[in-house]
Amino acid sequence: MSFLSSWIFWKYERGSVQYDVMVTLILAFIFVTPRFIDFKDKPAPVVPIRTSEVLVKSAGTEGDASRYIYEVRSEDLSGATTDADLRSAMARLIQPISGDVTIQKIAPVFDTKGHIVAYDATVLR
C-alpha cells in the first residue's frame, strides 16, 4: 500500500529511477495516445482571406483637424468608376479604420505604364 501511495502522492525526488519512469510514462501518453484514441478534434477549415491593404500617411493639419492620405488599391474598391462611387467605396474602407472622416479629394495613383493601381483619398479627421 505504501508503494501505491508513494506513486500517487509522489514522494520521489527528481533524478531518481521512479521519477524517470513517471516522466517517460507521461511523455509516452502524450505522444502515443493520439494514434490510438480518436479525440474527435478536427483542424479549423482554412478560409481564404483576401488581404486588403490601406496605406495611411500623415499630411499635416487644417485648423483643428488632422489631415491624412489613405492609399487604397483599386481592386479593393469593387469596380467603382464615378466620383460618387469612389467616395462611398473609400468611406466604407476607411471608416472602420479611423471612424468618421470627411473626404476632401480622391486622386488616382498610376504605375509606370499609366494604369491606375490605387487611389489616394485626402481626408480630415
C-alpha positions as CSV (number, residue, x, y, z in Angstrom):
1,M,0.0,0.0,0.0
2,S,2.8,2.4,0.8
3,F,4.3,1.8,-2.7
4,L,1.0,2.8,-4.4
5,S,0.6,5.9,-2.1
6,S,4.1,7.0,-2.8
7,W,3.4,7.0,-6.5
8,I,0.1,8.8,-6.1
9,F,1.4,11.4,-3.7
10,W,4.8,11.5,-5.4
11,K,7.4,11.2,-2.7
12,Y,10.3,10.6,-5.1
13,E,13.0,13.2,-5.8
14,R,14.0,14.5,-9.2
15,G,16.7,12.3,-10.8
16,S,15.6,9.1,-9.2
17,V,14.6,6.0,-11.2
18,Q,11.0,6.4,-10.2
19,Y,11.0,10.0,-11.4
20,D,12.5,9.0,-14.8
21,V,9.9,6.2,-15.2
22,M,7.0,8.5,-14.4
23,V,8.3,11.2,-16.8
24,T,8.7,8.5,-19.5
25,L,5.1,7.3,-19.0
26,I,3.7,10.8,-19.1
27,L,5.6,11.6,-22.4
28,A,4.5,8.2,-23.9
29,F,0.9,9.0,-23.0
30,I,1.1,12.5,-24.6
31,F,2.7,11.3,-27.8
32,V,1.3,7.8,-28.3
33,T,-2.4,8.1,-27.3
34,P,-3.4,10.4,-30.3
35,R,-2.5,7.5,-32.6
36,F,-4.9,5.1,-30.8
37,I,-7.6,7.3,-29.4
38,D,-9.9,9.4,-31.6
39,F,-10.4,12.7,-29.7
40,K,-12.7,13.9,-32.4
41,D,-10.8,17.1,-32.9
42,K,-10.6,18.5,-36.4
43,P,-8.4,21.2,-37.8
44,A,-10.1,24.6,-38.4
45,P,-11.0,25.0,-42.1
46,V,-8.7,27.3,-44.0
47,V,-10.6,30.3,-45.0
48,P,-9.1,32.1,-48.0
49,I,-8.5,35.6,-46.8
50,R,-8.1,38.3,-49.4
51,T,-5.7,40.9,-48.0
52,S,-6.8,44.4,-48.2
53,E,-4.1,46.9,-47.6
54,V,-4.6,50.5,-46.8
55,L,-1.6,52.8,-46.5
56,V,-2.0,55.8,-44.2
57,K,0.2,58.9,-44.5
58,S,0.0,62.0,-42.3
59,A,-0.5,65.2,-44.3
60,G,-0.4,67.8,-41.7
61,T,-3.4,69.7,-40.1
62,E,-6.1,72.0,-41.3
63,G,-7.3,74.1,-38.4
64,D,-8.1,71.7,-35.5
65,A,-8.5,68.7,-37.8
66,S,-5.7,66.3,-38.8
67,R,-5.3,65.6,-42.5
68,Y,-4.3,62.1,-43.7
69,I,-3.9,60.4,-47.1
70,Y,-5.3,56.9,-47.3
71,E,-4.0,54.9,-50.3
72,V,-6.3,52.1,-51.3
73,R,-5.7,49.6,-54.1
74,S,-8.1,49.9,-57.0
75,E,-9.2,46.3,-56.8
76,D,-10.4,46.9,-53.2
77,L,-12.9,49.5,-54.4
78,S,-15.0,46.9,-56.2
79,G,-15.1,48.5,-59.6
80,A,-16.2,52.0,-58.6
81,T,-15.7,54.4,-61.5
82,T,-17.7,57.5,-60.9
83,D,-16.6,60.1,-58.2
84,A,-19.7,59.3,-56.1
85,D,-19.0,55.5,-56.2
86,L,-15.3,56.1,-55.4
87,R,-16.3,58.3,-52.4
88,S,-18.7,55.8,-51.0
89,A,-16.4,52.8,-51.5
90,M,-13.5,54.7,-49.9
91,A,-15.7,55.7,-47.0
92,R,-16.6,52.0,-46.5
93,L,-13.0,51.0,-46.3
94,I,-11.7,54.0,-44.3
95,Q,-14.4,54.4,-41.6
96,P,-13.7,51.0,-39.9
97,I,-10.1,52.1,-39.6
98,S,-10.4,55.7,-38.4
99,G,-14.0,56.4,-37.7
100,D,-16.0,59.2,-39.2
101,V,-13.9,61.2,-41.7
102,T,-14.5,63.9,-44.3
103,I,-13.1,63.0,-47.7
104,Q,-11.7,66.1,-49.3
105,K,-10.4,64.7,-52.6
106,I,-9.6,61.5,-54.3
107,A,-6.7,61.2,-56.8
108,P,-5.6,58.1,-58.8
109,V,-2.2,56.6,-58.4
110,F,-0.6,55.3,-61.6
111,D,2.0,52.7,-62.3
112,T,4.9,53.1,-64.7
113,K,2.7,52.1,-67.7
114,G,-0.1,54.6,-66.9
115,H,-2.6,52.1,-65.3
116,I,-4.5,53.1,-62.2
117,V,-3.2,50.8,-59.4
118,A,-4.6,52.7,-56.3
119,Y,-6.4,55.8,-55.2
120,D,-5.3,58.4,-52.7
121,A,-8.0,59.8,-50.5
122,T,-7.2,63.0,-48.6
123,V,-9.4,63.1,-45.5
124,L,-9.9,65.2,-42.5
125,R,-10.3,63.6,-39.1
